[in-house]
Amino acid sequence: MSQQQIAISSRAPLVYITGASSGIGQALARHYYDLGWSLALVARRTQVLKQWAQDSQLDAQRYAVYQADVTDIDSACAAGEACLDHQGLPALVIANAGISWGVDTSQREDLSAMQQVLASNTMGVAASFQPFIAPMVARGSGSLVGVASIAGIRGLPGHGAYCASKAAVIAYCESLRTELKASGVAVVTLLPGYVDTPLTRSNPYPMPFLLSPQEFARRAYRVIDRKAGYAIIPWQMALIGRVMNLLPAFIWDRVVAGRTRKPRHLSEH
Ligand SMILES: NC(=O)c1ccc[n+]([C@@H]2O[C@H](COP(=O)([O-])OP(=O)(O)OC[C@H]3O[C@@H](n4cnc5c(N)ncnc54)[C@H](OP(=O)(O)O)[C@@H]3O)[C@@H](O)[C@H]2O)c1
């Protein structure tokens, strides 16, 4: 790191956020920036990131933009390494990028949609963390946040790809948390309920306790700050999540049997 970069990083803690070009990631970026943090903003659409930073009048000394497609391990790792080179080691990494595509796996072509969901939502989290794990362990501090979903707790109709991808994030983050426990590096599994973003806007079913991205970001900040291992936001969904966890499979099957399916991504596009 250059002297100037050291001076910048010593002034403000750094947060690295994937999926910062929209929804939850963008709201988290705004929230952390307003609290004095520096930002490493990651997405495929860097033009959107740059435009947002400009429109939000961010101080150019306090943010940088990195392009990554998190479905591509090399691309995701390269963005992390570029951040280490240019801005230094973050205090916090939020692996938030994700997609929510409905699938019908009786249809051959939906298998590639499922593969894409798993690559974005599951492998994307591991590949986004990877460049930072060893340096954080060496430093003895840092937080890695994996954005899962309440949909990762149980299966939902039409949502097999998404639910499986988020269940995998929950298990992966739990494994990583146990591995890093003694190192001083925290791993936070964040499970949003429903948040009003482009990802949920076309859902054809009710979305109870829907939060704005800004409100979600405020609550997520508090959870991350206290290094909670596992948190569902909002609290009403946390109660529902606890019940979902406890229900035996035969009861869960009855609860969701008549629920509207998540529409197939391929039939919509
Ligand atoms: N909204 C909800 O109710 C809700 C509930 C539970 C969990 N979540 C989770 O929260 C996270 C954020 O969702 P959101 O609601 O904010 O969705 P969103 O508004 O659609 O934003 C998704 C973000 O992910 C990025 N992204 C998607 N695929 C990517 C890829 N292959 N490589 C790099 N970046 C990629 C997008 O950026 P580019 O297109 O520019 O790459 C975008 O910035 C997701 O993991 C989602 O599953 C959301």
The ligand as an SDF file (V2000), in Angstrom:
LIG
                    3D

 48 52  0  0  0  0  0  0  0  0999 V2000
  -34.9920   -8.5240   -1.6130 N   0  0  0  0  0  0  0  0  0  0  0  0
  -35.3190   -9.4970   -0.7540 C   0  0  0  0  0  0  0  0  0  0  0  0
  -36.4690   -9.5910   -0.2820 O   0  0  0  0  0  0  0  0  0  0  0  0
  -34.2910  -10.5040   -0.3300 C   0  0  0  0  0  0  0  0  0  0  0  0
  -34.6840  -11.4630    0.6150 C   0  0  0  0  0  0  0  0  0  0  0  0
  -33.7670  -12.4090    1.0320 C   0  0  0  0  0  0  0  0  0  0  0  0
  -32.4620  -12.4000    0.5340 C   0  0  0  0  0  0  0  0  0  0  0  0
  -32.1110  -11.4520   -0.3840 N   0  0  0  0  0  0  0  0  0  0  0  0
  -30.7500  -11.5020   -0.8950 C   0  0  0  0  0  0  0  0  0  0  0  0
  -30.1560  -10.2240   -0.7880 O   0  0  0  0  0  0  0  0  0  0  0  0
  -29.1770  -10.0690   -1.8200 C   0  0  0  0  0  0  0  0  0  0  0  0
  -29.4030   -8.7540   -2.5510 C   0  0  0  0  0  0  0  0  0  0  0  0
  -30.6770   -8.8320   -3.1590 O   0  0  0  0  0  0  0  0  0  0  0  0
  -31.5000   -7.5380   -3.6140 P   0  0  0  0  0  0  0  0  0  0  0  0
  -32.8890   -7.7790   -3.1910 O   0  0  0  0  0  0  0  0  0  0  0  0
  -30.8030   -6.3060   -3.2340 O   0  0  0  0  0  0  0  0  0  0  0  0
  -31.4630   -7.7680   -5.1980 O   0  0  0  0  0  0  0  0  0  0  0  0
  -31.1750   -6.7740   -6.4280 P   0  0  0  0  0  0  0  0  0  0  0  0
  -31.7240   -5.4330   -6.1440 O   0  0  0  0  0  0  0  0  0  0  0  0
  -31.6220   -7.5160   -7.6320 O   0  0  0  0  0  0  0  0  0  0  0  0
  -29.5730   -6.6790   -6.4250 O   0  0  0  0  0  0  0  0  0  0  0  0
  -28.7900   -7.7910   -6.7140 C   0  0  0  0  0  0  0  0  0  0  0  0
  -27.3570   -7.3380   -6.8050 C   0  0  0  0  0  0  0  0  0  0  0  0
  -26.5330   -8.4850   -7.0650 O   0  0  0  0  0  0  0  0  0  0  0  0
  -25.6710   -8.1820   -8.1440 C   0  0  0  0  0  0  0  0  0  0  0  0
  -25.3970   -9.4120   -8.8760 N   0  0  0  0  0  0  0  0  0  0  0  0
  -26.2770  -10.3360   -9.3180 C   0  0  0  0  0  0  0  0  0  0  0  0
  -25.6390  -11.3050   -9.9790 N   0  0  0  0  0  0  0  0  0  0  0  0
  -24.3150  -10.9770   -9.9530 C   0  0  0  0  0  0  0  0  0  0  0  0
  -23.1580  -11.5740  -10.4660 C   0  0  0  0  0  0  0  0  0  0  0  0
  -23.2010  -12.7200  -11.1780 N   0  0  0  0  0  0  0  0  0  0  0  0
  -21.9670  -10.9800  -10.2410 N   0  0  0  0  0  0  0  0  0  0  0  0
  -21.8950   -9.8350   -9.5380 C   0  0  0  0  0  0  0  0  0  0  0  0
  -22.9680   -9.2220   -9.0210 N   0  0  0  0  0  0  0  0  0  0  0  0
  -24.1590   -9.7730   -9.2410 C   0  0  0  0  0  0  0  0  0  0  0  0
  -26.4120   -7.1570   -8.9800 C   0  0  0  0  0  0  0  0  0  0  0  0
  -25.4850   -6.3320   -9.6590 O   0  0  0  0  0  0  0  0  0  0  0  0
  -25.1610   -6.3630  -11.2410 P   0  0  0  0  0  0  0  0  0  0  0  0
  -26.4080   -6.7920  -11.9390 O   0  0  0  0  0  0  0  0  0  0  0  0
  -24.7390   -4.9640  -11.5360 O   0  0  0  0  0  0  0  0  0  0  0  0
  -24.0380   -7.3350  -11.3410 O   0  0  0  0  0  0  0  0  0  0  0  0
  -27.1160   -6.3420   -7.9170 C   0  0  0  0  0  0  0  0  0  0  0  0
  -26.2700   -5.3280   -7.4500 O   0  0  0  0  0  0  0  0  0  0  0  0
  -29.2970  -11.3090   -2.7140 C   0  0  0  0  0  0  0  0  0  0  0  0
  -28.3180  -12.2540   -2.3370 O   0  0  0  0  0  0  0  0  0  0  0  0
  -30.6830  -11.8330   -2.3650 C   0  0  0  0  0  0  0  0  0  0  0  0
  -30.8170  -13.2140   -2.6060 O   0  0  0  0  0  0  0  0  0  0  0  0
  -32.9940  -10.5190   -0.8260 C   0  0  0  0  0  0  0  0  0  0  0  0
  1  2  1  0
  2  3  2  0
  2  4  1  0
  4  5  1  0
  4 48  2  0
  5  6  2  0
  6  7  1  0
  7  8  2  0
  8  9  1  0
  8 48  1  0
  9 10  1  0
  9 46  1  0
 10 11  1  0
 11 12  1  0
 11 44  1  0
 12 13  1  0
 13 14  1  0
 14 15  2  0
 14 16  1  0
 14 17  1  0
 17 18  1  0
 18 19  2  0
 18 20  1  0
 18 21  1  0
 21 22  1  0
 22 23  1  0
 23 24  1  0
 23 42  1  0
 24 25  1  0
 25 26  1  0
 25 36  1  0
 26 27  1  0
 26 35  1  0
 27 28  2  0
 28 29  1  0
 29 30  1  0
 29 35  2  0
 30 31  1  0
 30 32  2  0
 32 33  1  0
 33 34  2  0
 34 35  1  0
 36 37  1  0
 36 42  1  0
 37 38  1  0
 38 39  2  0
 38 40  1  0
 38 41  1  0
 42 43  1  0
 44 45  1  0
 44 46  1  0
 46 47  1  0
M  CHG  2   8   1  16  -1
M  END
$$$$
